[in-house]
Amino acid sequence: MKIRSLKPNVSQEEAVAQFQAAGPMRWIRSSAMGPLRSVAAAYLPFQLFRVTITNRGLTQQKLLGVDAVTGTLDLFEFEHVPGDGEMIAKPDCTAAAARLAR
């Protein structure tokens, strides 16, 4: 079975480079957790919601994605519902199962 996912906005090499960047953050990360040993892609299901936010008389419409596994990750704001050109199909072996009901 395949899942549909947003296309990544960084390559695996770029992600690894961020974790191996020079400077104090690299030293802190390596001291706390040791050297980077492996990197793997993980796919989390999201549920999309159109919400209306009214704050001090200003009303905004937003399209927000909420992680459907635990609901604890930061909200992801979309400008529009992602189309086929922004999506990829991947085997579901690295996808977390949705546990939250809509």
N, C-alpha and C positions, 0 to 999 in steps of 0.2 A: 504494500500500500504506500502511496506517496502523499506527502503533505504539500500545501502551498505556503510559501514563505516570502517575506520581503527579500529583495536582493540585498546582499551585504553592502555596506557603504565603505568598508575597508577590506583589504585582502588579508589573508592569514599572516603573510609576511609583515604587513604594516602593523597588525595587532601585536605580533611578537616583538617588533621593534619598539613599540610603546612600553612594553613590560621590561625591555632590556635597555631602555634609554639611560644615558649617563646622568650623573648628578645625585643629589641627596636622596631623591625618591627611590632610585635604584638601590642605594645602600640600605635604606630603611626597609624596603621590601625584601631584599636578600637576607638581611639580618633577622627579620621576623619569620620568613617562610622558607629561606634557602633559595637556591637558584631555580629558575624556571625549568621544569622538566618536560612538560608536554602541553600541547594546546589542542583543543577539540572544539568543533562547532556544536552548538546546542540550539535547539529550536523550541521556543515557548509559544503556546497558543495564546492569542489575544482575542478579546471580544471587543467589538466596536460599539460605541454609544454616541448618539447625537445628544448633546446637552445644551440647555439654555442657562446661561449664568447672568444673573442680575445683581449688580453691585453699585450702590449709590445712584440708582436710576439709569445706569449704563447696562444695556442688555447685549450679550454676545452669544453667538451660536458657535459651538465647538464640536469637533469630531475627535473623540478620545478613545485610545486603546488601553484596555486594562488586562494585565496578565491573568489568564484563566486557570493558572495552577494554584497560586496562593493569594493573589490579589494584593501582594505587598510591594511589588516593584513600582517605580515611578510611573505615572501616567505618560502615555506617548501621544502627542498631538499630531493629527494628520490634517493636511490642507484639504484633502479629498479622499474618497474611498480609493484605495490602491487598485490600479488597473492591471490587466494581464502583463503589460510591458514592465511593470515594477515588481513582478512576482517571479519566483522560480519554483519548480517542482523538485522535491528532494525525497529520498527514502525516509520513512518515518522512524528509522532505528535510533536517531538521536533526538527525537521529539519527546518532550514531556507530555504526559496525559493531562487533559483539562480536568480539573476537580471541582471547579466552581460552577454552580448552576446559574443560568441567566435569569 
